Amino acid sequence: MKRNTSLLLLFVFCFLFLVYSGEGSAGTLQDVKRRGKLIAGVKTEYPPLGFLDGKGIHKGLDIDIARGLAKELLGSEEAVEFVQSCRKTRLIS
């Protein structure tokens, strides 16, 4: 069970890295460990995936996944910095 969780977290990390790569992203896992924090790009207007609560704190599934990755990689759920993604998407009907 723990192995499956670790593999899932690794997959999600790779996915997030590919989707949100850009300024602030690391080239390697060693860079993330050397920096001591994971930088995660998140959207804040898509509950329950990502949103800001009444106090301005990031909440949602994406945030929970990023905190889980930080705990697995760096030993602390708090070793993550959230950067709001401002990429606009347009739905085609």
N, C-alpha and C positions, 0 to 999 in steps of 0.2 A: 504494500500500500504506500509506504513512504517513497519507494522507488518511483512509483507511478506519479506521485505528487511532484517529486523532483523533476521528472521528465516533462510533466505538464508545465511546470514553472519555467523550465529551460526553453520550451517551445514558445511560451507566451513572451518571454524576454526577447527571444530572437525576432518574433513577430513585431513587438513594440519597437525594437531597434530599427528594423527595416522600415516600418511605417513612419516613425517619428524621428528618423535620423536627420541631422542638420546641425546647426550651431549648438554646441554644448554636448554633442554626442561623443562617445568614446569609440576608438577604433578596435579596442580589444578588452577582454575581461580584466586583464592586468591593469589597464588604464582606470577602469572603474574601481578596482580594489585599491590602487594607489591613491586615487582621489578621495576614497573613503565614503562616497555617496553615489547613489544611483540617481540619474536625472531622467525623469519620465515626463514626456509630453502628454497632456491630458486635455480633453474637452470638458467644459464646465456647464454646458447647456443641454446635456442629454441624460436626465435621470432615467433609470437607475444606474446607468453606466458611469456617468461622471457629472457631478454638480457641486455647487458650493452651498453649505448649509447657512442658516441664519447668522452664524458667527463668522462666515467667510472661510470655513474649514472645508477642505476637499473631502468629498464622500463619494461612494459608489463602487461598483464592481471593478472598474479600471484601477481605482485607488487601492482597493484591497489586494488586487493582483500585484501591483507595484510594491506595496508594503511587504507582501509575501516573498517577492523576489529579493528585496533588500535584506530581509531576514535570512534567507537561504545563502545569499552571496556575501553579505557583510556582517551578519550576526545581529542586526538590529532593524526593527520595522521603521525606526525613525531615521535611518540612513538613506532617505530618499528625498529628493527635491522635485516638486511638481512645477512644471512650466506649462502655462496655458497655451494650448494649440489654437491658433487663430485661422487655420486653414478653412476656407469656405468651400462647401460642397454644393453642387447644384444637381437637383434631381431632374432627370429627363423623363417626361411622361409620354 
